[in-house]
Amino acid sequence: MPDLVAVVGPTGTGKSELALTIAERLAAQGRPAEIVNADAMQLYRGMDIGTAKLSVEERRGVPHHQLDVLDVTDEASVAAYQRDARADVEWITAAGGTAVLVGGSGLYVSSVLFDLAFPGTDPALRAALEQEHAEHGPNALLARLRVLDPAAAADVDARNPRRLIRAVEIASRSEAVTPRLPSVPRAWRSARVLRLHRERDELVGSLHARAERMFRDGLVDEVDALRTAGLEQGRTARAAIGYSQALDVVHGRSTVGEAVEATAVATRKYARRQVSWFKRYDAEVLDVTGTDVAGLQAVARRIVP
């Protein structure tokens, strides 16, 4: 097995359980393993309930990296993540261990696995695009992106202002290429990629139950507390699924029931984009279907005999 293993797939497919079990089985064989997070929202300190971040106890003694490294006022940067996560992988493997990359943020996962370059920002252009979006909405920017970079326009979530503006910013710079997964990506280093699936009907029900559980477990209180840390000033964190809906509850713009439903709908749409993204990975990927802990543990036993 290579010294880099990636566990990828949409939300709610059991990635954390599979990654932990693989790490434990490797450690039992004298091959230390550590986990590198590839969920963009789990980078943020204090964003725990809405991201399904494992507690220290739930990590079962397996070291984790790239958790709780940003304040909610920071803007997540895939370029910075690529640098730091790859440094973690190199540190783990140089010590004779196996790095287990786990997460569903497609571009973040791909930034580690493949040779992708990420252009810097242009503050003046970014400010102008933000102003244009504020005054005219997303349609004009999306139309411009279709002209500049049709492939990027097809990929972008136009309902996410930050991502739309970033895509137009990059496409507007003649020397830049919009970062996305090439049709035949070149690997950064040898890796074993495990791609998780669940049947659609089962996943839909699971994601709705997950949204209910997040609010029942105190997501609104978590969000209210994070407001004092600057959540509403954070460009990336405040837009996270579940957090924007919980903010609506805090401000009286929706009920908890409405927020649960809106979160479930947004999560289903995100899961569809995740499935689409990871479909682009090549035939070397091992597809895994696991519906419960016992099933995922059985998969881990096959992967690490």
JOVENPE-V724142 format. One record per residue. RES is the residue in one letter. PHI is phi in whole degrees, -180 to 180 (none if undefined). PSI is psi in whole degrees, -180 to 180 (none if undefined). Layout:
res = [RES | RES]
phi = [PHI | PHI]
psi = [PSI | PSI]
//
This chain:
res = [M | P | D | L | V | A | V | V | G | P | T | G | T | G | K | S | E | L | A | L | T | I | A | E | R | L | A | A | Q | G | R | P | A | E | I | V | N | A | D | A | M | Q | L | Y | R | G | M | D | I | G | T | A | K | L | S | V | E | E | R | R | G | V | P | H | H | Q | L | D | V | L | D | V | T | D | E | A | S | V | A | A | Y | Q | R | D | A | R | A | D | V | E | W | I | T | A | A | G | G | T | A | V | L | V | G | G | S | G | L | Y | V | S | S | V | L | F | D | L | A | F | P | G | T | D | P | A | L | R | A | A | L | E | Q | E | H | A | E | H | G | P | N | A | L | L | A | R | L | R | V | L | D | P | A | A | A | A | D | V | D | A | R | N | P | R | R | L | I | R | A | V | E | I | A | S | R | S | E | A | V | T | P | R | L | P | S | V | P | R | A | W | R | S | A | R | V | L | R | L | H | R | E | R | D | E | L | V | G | S | L | H | A | R | A | E | R | M | F | R | D | G | L | V | D | E | V | D | A | L | R | T | A | G | L | E | Q | G | R | T | A | R | A | A | I | G | Y | S | Q | A | L | D | V | V | H | G | R | S | T | V | G | E | A | V | E | A | T | A | V | A | T | R | K | Y | A | R | R | Q | V | S | W | F | K | R | Y | D | A | E | V | L | D | V | T | G | T | D | V | A | G | L | Q | A | V | A | R | R | I | V | P]
phi = [none | -61 | -85 | -129 | -119 | -118 | -113 | -129 | 145 | -70 | -56 | 82 | -106 | 93 | -61 | -64 | -63 | -65 | -63 | -63 | -67 | -61 | -61 | -66 | -69 | -64 | -62 | -65 | -94 | 81 | -116 | -57 | -132 | -134 | -100 | -115 | -68 | -130 | -108 | -59 | -78 | -78 | -68 | -89 | -65 | 88 | -94 | -110 | -66 | -73 | -105 | 55 | -69 | -69 | -72 | -58 | -66 | -71 | -79 | 55 | 80 | -84 | -61 | -121 | -124 | 63 | -117 | 58 | -108 | -127 | -83 | -67 | -85 | -79 | -96 | -65 | -128 | -67 | -65 | -66 | -62 | -56 | -61 | -75 | -68 | -65 | -63 | -63 | -59 | -66 | -66 | -64 | -74 | -65 | -86 | 90 | -100 | -112 | -94 | -112 | -84 | -139 | 165 | -119 | -80 | -54 | -68 | -69 | -59 | -65 | -64 | -87 | -75 | -125 | -80 | -114 | -108 | -123 | -64 | -74 | -101 | -119 | -57 | -67 | -65 | -59 | -62 | -66 | -68 | -63 | -65 | -63 | -64 | -63 | -85 | -123 | 80 | -80 | -63 | -66 | -67 | -65 | -63 | -65 | -64 | -62 | -76 | -74 | -155 | -57 | -66 | -65 | -63 | -71 | -84 | -70 | -87 | -66 | -82 | -103 | -57 | -62 | -72 | -63 | -64 | -63 | -63 | -68 | -59 | -67 | -67 | -77 | -96 | -60 | -87 | -104 | -119 | -60 | -70 | -154 | -73 | -64 | -64 | -129 | -70 | -95 | -70 | -70 | -158 | -62 | -148 | -101 | -109 | -111 | -110 | -89 | -135 | -140 | -60 | -56 | -62 | -66 | -67 | -59 | -63 | -65 | -70 | -68 | -63 | -63 | -63 | -61 | -64 | -59 | -73 | -66 | -83 | 110 | -61 | -63 | -65 | -62 | -66 | -61 | -68 | -69 | -61 | -71 | -90 | 101 | -52 | -73 | -92 | -83 | -68 | -89 | -62 | -67 | -90 | -62 | -60 | 95 | -76 | -67 | -69 | -68 | -62 | -62 | -67 | -57 | -91 | 76 | -87 | -155 | -87 | -62 | -60 | -65 | -68 | -61 | -64 | -63 | -66 | -63 | -64 | -63 | -67 | -63 | -64 | -64 | -61 | -64 | -67 | -63 | -58 | -61 | -64 | -74 | -62 | -74 | -66 | -82 | -69 | -73 | -74 | -97 | -82 | -128 | -120 | -140 | -107 | -153 | -60 | -62 | -65 | -68 | -66 | -66 | -62 | -61 | -68 | -73 | -76 | -121 | -59]
psi = [136 | 164 | 7 | 122 | 135 | 130 | 110 | 167 | 176 | 167 | 140 | 20 | -1 | 27 | -44 | -43 | -44 | -43 | -43 | -43 | -41 | -45 | -41 | -41 | -38 | -45 | -37 | -23 | 10 | 18 | 91 | 140 | 143 | 150 | 137 | 116 | 138 | 36 | 115 | -37 | -20 | -4 | -21 | 130 | 134 | -14 | 85 | -54 | -48 | -14 | 0 | 38 | 134 | 138 | 169 | -40 | -39 | -14 | -6 | 35 | 0 | 125 | 138 | 144 | 158 | 38 | 139 | 46 | -6 | 149 | 157 | -14 | -11 | 150 | 123 | 139 | 120 | -30 | -44 | -40 | -45 | -47 | -48 | -41 | -40 | -35 | -39 | -46 | -45 | -38 | -44 | -47 | -31 | -28 | 6 | 11 | 179 | 131 | 129 | 104 | 125 | 129 | 172 | 5 | 100 | -47 | -34 | -45 | -49 | -30 | -27 | -43 | -30 | 161 | 86 | 136 | 144 | 115 | 156 | -176 | 157 | 98 | -40 | -45 | -42 | -45 | -40 | -40 | -37 | -41 | -42 | -41 | -42 | -37 | -34 | -4 | -174 | -21 | -41 | -41 | -39 | -39 | -41 | -41 | -36 | -33 | -45 | -41 | 85 | -36 | -41 | -38 | -36 | -29 | -34 | 146 | 98 | -15 | -7 | 101 | -40 | -44 | -38 | -46 | -42 | -41 | -42 | -38 | -48 | -45 | -25 | -15 | 114 | -26 | -5 | 154 | 131 | 127 | 118 | 166 | 120 | 161 | -33 | 81 | 149 | 128 | 144 | -44 | 167 | 135 | 151 | 119 | 125 | 120 | 117 | 147 | 157 | 152 | 143 | -49 | -40 | -41 | -42 | -47 | -39 | -40 | -35 | -42 | -36 | -43 | -44 | -43 | -40 | -46 | -35 | -33 | -1 | 27 | -39 | -43 | -39 | -45 | -42 | -40 | -38 | -19 | -34 | -21 | 0 | 20 | -43 | -13 | -10 | 123 | -38 | -50 | -41 | -21 | -1 | 144 | 133 | -42 | -42 | -37 | -38 | -34 | -36 | -37 | -46 | -39 | 5 | 17 | -13 | 163 | 169 | -42 | -43 | -38 | -38 | -48 | -43 | -38 | -43 | -42 | -47 | -38 | -39 | -43 | -40 | -42 | -38 | -40 | -37 | -45 | -45 | -42 | -50 | -15 | -24 | -15 | 152 | -176 | -9 | -10 | 141 | 118 | 135 | 132 | 120 | 132 | -12 | 176 | -45 | -40 | -42 | -36 | -35 | -38 | -45 | -35 | -32 | -36 | -40 | 86 | none]
//
